Amino acid sequence: MPLPATARYAALLAALFLALSLRVVQLRYRYRVALGAPHRLVERAVRAHGNWAEYVPFALVLLGLLEGMGLPSWGVHALGSALLAGRLLHAWGISREPEVLRFRSAGMALTFTVVGVGAAALLGLVLADALG
């Protein structure tokens, strides 16, 4: 079953992941850091990249399941847009030196909201389907 709304956000988030990955490579090269993150800017880039990898795959699974279960497209787009905005804000906030805590915090709040609302909506759709 095609999931066009989820596919849109997966593609956009993949581009962000690639940008975060390239940033880590660039900083590792610039500061000659092969492993670990002993330089503060390398550490920030690694954490922005890692945090993306910790949250986005699960959130995209939720989006796909929601779309597949029949959540209206406006709902999928609202959650997908919030996820994308949250990940951009978080990456920007954590990557700065000094850190921009309000962006990092807002990004995490949006991400947590997407996961929480998505989980609740999915449970509601599953229960509605079961009660049929």
DRENGU-412470 format. One record per residue: residue number from 1; y, z, x of N, C-alpha, C, O in turn. Coordinates in steps of 0.2 Angstrom, whole numbers, always signed. Example, Ala and Ser with C-alpha at 12.3 -4.5 7.8 and 13.67 -1.06 7.14 Angstrom:
! residues 2
   seq     n.y     n.z     n.x    ca.y    ca.z    ca.x     c.y     c.z     c.x     o.y     o.z     o.x
     1     -28     +39     +66     -22     +39     +62     -16     +39     +66     -17     +42     +71
     2     -11     +35     +64      -5     +36     +68      +0     +39     +64      +6     +40     +67
! end
This chain:
! residues 132
   seq     n.y     n.z     n.x    ca.y    ca.z    ca.x     c.y     c.z     c.x     o.y     o.z     o.x
     1      -6      +0      +4      +0      +0      +0      +6      +0      +4      +7      +4      +9
     2     +11      -5      +4     +17      -5      +8     +21      +1      +6     +22      +3      +0
     3     +25      +4     +11     +29      +9     +11     +36      +7     +14     +38      +9     +19
     4     +40      +3     +10     +46      +0     +13     +51      +5     +15     +54      +4     +20
     5     +52     +10     +11     +57     +15     +13     +55     +19     +19     +59     +20     +24
     6     +49     +21     +19     +47     +25     +25     +47     +21     +31     +49     +23     +36
     7     +45     +14     +30     +45     +10     +36     +52      +9     +39     +53      +9     +45
     8     +57      +9     +35     +64      +8     +37     +66     +14     +42     +68     +13     +47
     9     +64     +20     +39     +66     +26     +43     +62     +27     +49     +64     +29     +55
    10     +55     +25     +49     +51     +25     +55     +54     +20     +60     +54     +22     +66
    11     +56     +14     +58     +59     +10     +63     +65     +12     +66     +66     +12     +72
    12     +70     +15     +62     +76     +18     +65     +75     +24     +69     +78     +25     +75
    13     +70     +28     +67     +68     +34     +71     +65     +32     +78     +65     +36     +83
    14     +61     +27     +77     +57     +24     +83     +63     +22     +89     +62     +23     +95
    15     +68     +19     +86     +73     +17     +91     +77     +23     +94     +78     +23    +100
    16     +78     +28     +90     +81     +34     +93     +76     +37     +98     +78     +39    +103
    17     +69     +37     +96     +65     +40    +101     +65     +36    +108     +64     +39    +113
    18     +65     +29    +107     +66     +25    +113     +72     +27    +117     +72     +27    +123
    19     +77     +28    +114     +84     +29    +117     +83     +36    +121     +85     +37    +126
    20     +80     +41    +117     +79     +48    +120     +75     +47    +126     +76     +51    +131
    21     +69     +43    +126     +65     +42    +131     +68     +39    +137     +67     +41    +143
    22     +72     +34    +136     +75     +31    +142     +81     +35    +145     +82     +35    +151
    23     +84     +40    +141     +88     +44    +144     +85     +49    +148     +87     +51    +154
    24     +79     +51    +147     +75     +56    +151     +73     +52    +158     +74     +55    +163
    25     +71     +46    +157     +69     +42    +163     +75     +41    +167     +75     +42    +173
    26     +81     +39    +164     +87     +38    +168     +89     +45    +172     +91     +44    +178
    27     +89     +50    +168     +91     +56    +172     +86     +59    +177     +88     +61    +182
    28     +80     +58    +176     +75     +60    +181     +76     +55    +187     +76     +58    +193
    29     +78     +49    +186     +79     +45    +192     +85     +47    +196     +86     +47    +202
    30     +91     +48    +192     +97     +50    +195     +97     +56    +199    +100     +57    +204
    31     +93     +61    +196     +93     +68    +199     +87     +69    +203     +85     +74    +206
    32     +83     +63    +204     +77     +63    +208     +72     +69    +206     +70     +73    +210
    33     +70     +69    +199     +66     +74    +197     +60     +71    +194     +60     +67    +189
    34     +54     +72    +197     +48     +69    +195     +45     +72    +190     +43     +69    +185
    35     +44     +79    +190     +40     +83    +185     +45     +89    +184     +49     +91    +188
    36     +44     +92    +178     +48     +98    +176     +55     +96    +174     +56     +90    +174
    37     +59    +101    +174     +66    +100    +172     +70    +105    +176     +74    +109    +173
    38     +70    +105    +183     +75    +109    +186     +82    +108    +186     +86    +113    +187
    39     +84    +102    +184     +91    +101    +183     +93    +102    +176     +89    +100    +171
    40     +99    +105    +174    +101    +107    +168    +101    +101    +163     +99    +101    +157
    41    +104     +95    +165    +104     +89    +161     +98     +86    +160     +96     +83    +154
    42     +93     +86    +165     +87     +83    +164     +83     +88    +159     +80     +85    +154
    43     +84     +94    +159     +81     +99    +154     +83     +98    +147     +79     +98    +143
    44     +89     +97    +147     +92     +95    +140     +89     +89    +137     +88     +88    +131
    45     +89     +84    +141     +86     +77    +139     +79     +78    +137     +77     +75    +132
    46     +75     +81    +141     +68     +82    +140     +67     +86    +133     +63     +84    +129
    47     +71     +91    +132     +71     +95    +126     +73     +91    +120     +70     +92    +114
    48     +78     +87    +120     +80     +83    +115     +74     +78    +113     +73     +77    +107
    49     +71     +75    +118     +66     +71    +117     +59     +74    +114     +56     +72    +109
    50     +58     +80    +117     +52     +84    +115     +53     +87    +108     +48     +87    +104
    51     +59     +89    +106     +60     +91     +99     +59     +86     +94     +57     +87     +89
    52     +62     +80     +96     +61     +74     +91     +53     +73     +90     +51     +72     +85
    53     +49     +73     +96     +42     +72     +95     +38     +78     +91     +33     +77     +89
    54     +41     +84     +91     +38     +89     +88     +39     +89     +80     +35     +91     +76
    55     +45     +86     +78     +46     +86     +71     +46     +79     +67     +43     +79     +61
    56     +48     +74     +70     +48     +68     +67     +41     +65     +64     +41     +63     +59
    57     +36     +65     +68     +30     +62     +66     +27     +66     +59     +25     +62     +54
    58     +28     +72     +59     +26     +76     +53     +30     +74     +47     +28     +73     +41
    59     +37     +74     +48     +42     +72     +43     +40     +65     +40     +41     +64     +34
    60     +39     +60     +45     +37     +54     +43     +31     +53     +38     +30     +49     +34
    61     +26     +57     +40     +20     +58     +36     +22     +60     +29     +19     +57     +24
    62     +26     +65     +29     +28     +68     +22     +32     +62     +18     +30     +61     +12
    63     +36     +59     +22     +40     +53     +18     +35     +48     +16     +35     +46     +10
    64     +30     +46     +20     +25     +41     +18     +21     +43     +12     +20     +39      +7
    65     +19     +50     +12     +15     +52      +6     +19     +53      +0     +17     +51      -5
    66     +25     +55      +1     +30     +55      -5     +31     +48      -8     +30     +47     -14
    67     +32     +43      -4     +33     +37      -6     +27     +34     -10     +27     +31     -15
    68     +21     +35      -6     +15     +33      -9     +13     +36     -16      +9     +34     -20
    69     +15     +43     -17     +14     +46     -23     +19     +45     -28     +18     +47     -34
    70     +24     +41     -27     +28     +38     -32     +35     +42     -32     +38     +41     -37
    71     +37     +45     -27     +44     +48     -27     +48     +42     -28     +48     +37     -24
    72     +53     +43     -32     +58     +37     -33     +61     +35     -26     +62     +40     -22
    73     +63     +29     -25     +66     +27     -19     +72     +30     -17     +73     +32     -11
    74     +76     +32     -22     +82     +36     -20     +80     +43     -16     +84     +45     -12
    75     +75     +46     -19     +73     +52     -15     +70     +51      -8     +72     +55      -4
    76     +66     +46      -7     +64     +44      -1     +70     +43      +4     +70     +45     +10
    77     +75     +39      +1     +80     +37      +5     +85     +43      +7     +87     +44     +12
    78     +85     +48      +2     +89     +54      +3     +86     +58      +9     +89     +60     +14
    79     +79     +59      +8     +76     +63     +14     +76     +59     +20     +77     +62     +26
    80     +75     +52     +20     +75     +48     +26     +81     +48     +30     +82     +49     +36
    81     +87     +48     +26     +93     +48     +29     +95     +55     +32     +98     +55     +37
    82     +93     +60     +28     +94     +67     +31     +90     +68     +37     +93     +71     +42
    83     +84     +65     +37     +80     +66     +43     +84     +62     +49     +84     +65     +55
    84     +85     +56     +48     +89     +52     +53     +95     +56     +56     +96     +56     +62
    85     +99     +58     +51    +106     +61     +53    +104     +68     +57    +107     +69     +62
    86     +99     +71     +54     +97     +78     +58     +95     +77     +65     +97     +81     +69
    87     +91     +72     +66     +89     +70     +73     +94     +68     +77     +94     +70     +83
    88     +99     +64     +74    +104     +62     +78    +109     +67     +80    +111     +68     +86
    89    +111     +72     +75    +115     +77     +77    +112     +82     +82    +115     +84     +86
    90    +105     +83     +81    +102     +88     +86    +102     +85     +93    +103     +89     +97
    91    +100     +79     +93    +100     +76    +100    +107     +76    +103    +107     +77    +109
    92    +112     +74     +99    +119     +74    +102    +120     +82    +104    +123     +83    +110
    93    +119     +86    +100    +121     +93    +102    +118     +96    +108    +121    +100    +112
    94    +111     +95    +108    +107     +98    +113    +108     +95    +120    +107     +98    +125
    95    +110     +88    +120    +111     +84    +126    +117     +86    +130    +118     +84    +136
    96    +122     +88    +126    +129     +90    +129    +129     +96    +134    +125    +100    +133
    97    +133     +95    +139    +134    +101    +143    +142    +102    +144    +145     +98    +147
    98    +144    +107    +141    +140    +113    +137    +138    +110    +130    +140    +106    +127
    99    +133    +114    +128    +129    +112    +122    +134    +113    +116    +138    +117    +116
   100    +133    +108    +111    +138    +108    +105    +133    +111    +100    +129    +108     +96
   101    +133    +118     +99    +129    +122     +95    +129    +120     +88    +124    +120     +84
   102    +135    +118     +85    +136    +117     +78    +132    +110     +77    +129    +110     +71
   103    +132    +105     +81    +128     +99     +80    +121    +100     +80    +117     +98     +76
   104    +119    +104     +85    +112    +106     +86    +109    +110     +80    +104    +108     +77
   105    +113    +115     +78    +111    +119     +72    +111    +115     +66    +106    +115     +62
   106    +116    +110     +65    +116    +106     +59    +110    +101     +59    +107    +100     +53
   107    +108     +99     +64    +103     +94     +65     +96     +98     +63     +92     +95     +60
   108     +95    +104     +66     +89    +107     +64     +89    +109     +57     +84    +109     +53
   109     +95    +111     +54     +95    +113     +47     +93    +107     +42     +89    +108     +38
   110     +96    +101     +44     +94     +95     +40     +86     +93     +41     +83     +92     +36
   111     +84     +94     +47     +77     +93     +48     +72     +98     +44     +68     +96     +41
   112     +74    +104     +45     +70    +109     +41     +71    +108     +33     +66    +109     +30
   113     +77    +106     +31     +77    +104     +24     +73     +99     +22     +70     +99     +16
   114     +73     +93     +26     +68     +88     +24     +61     +90     +24     +58     +88     +19
   115     +59     +94     +29     +52     +96     +29     +51    +100     +23     +46    +100     +19
   116     +55    +105     +21     +54    +110     +16     +54    +107      +9     +50    +108      +5
   117     +60    +103      +8     +60     +99      +1     +55     +94      +1     +52     +93      -5
   118     +53     +90      +6     +48     +86      +6     +41     +89      +4     +37     +86      +0
   119     +40     +95      +7     +33     +98      +6     +33    +100      -2     +28    +100      -5
   120     +39    +103      -4     +39    +105     -11     +38    +100     -16     +34    +100     -21
   121     +42     +94     -14     +41     +88     -19     +34     +85     -19     +31     +83     -24
   122     +31     +85     -13     +24     +82     -12     +19     +87     -16     +15     +84     -20
   123     +20     +93     -16     +16     +98     -19     +17     +97     -27     +12     +97     -31
   124     +23     +96     -29     +25     +95     -36     +21     +88     -39     +19     +88     -44
   125     +22     +83     -35     +19     +77     -37     +11     +77     -37      +8     +74     -41
   126      +8     +81     -32      +1     +82     -32      -1     +86     -38      -6     +84     -41
   127      +2     +91     -40      +0     +95     -46      +1     +91     -52      -3     +92     -57
   128      +7     +87     -53      +8     +83     -58      +2     +78     -59      +0     +77     -65
   129      +0     +75     -54      -5     +70     -54     -12     +74     -56     -16     +71     -60
   130     -13     +80     -54     -19     +83     -55     -19     +85     -63     -25     +85     -66
   131     -14     +87     -65     -13     +89     -72     -13     +83     -77     -14     +83     -83
   132     -12     +77     -74     -12     +71     -77      -9     +69     -83     -10     +63     -85
! end
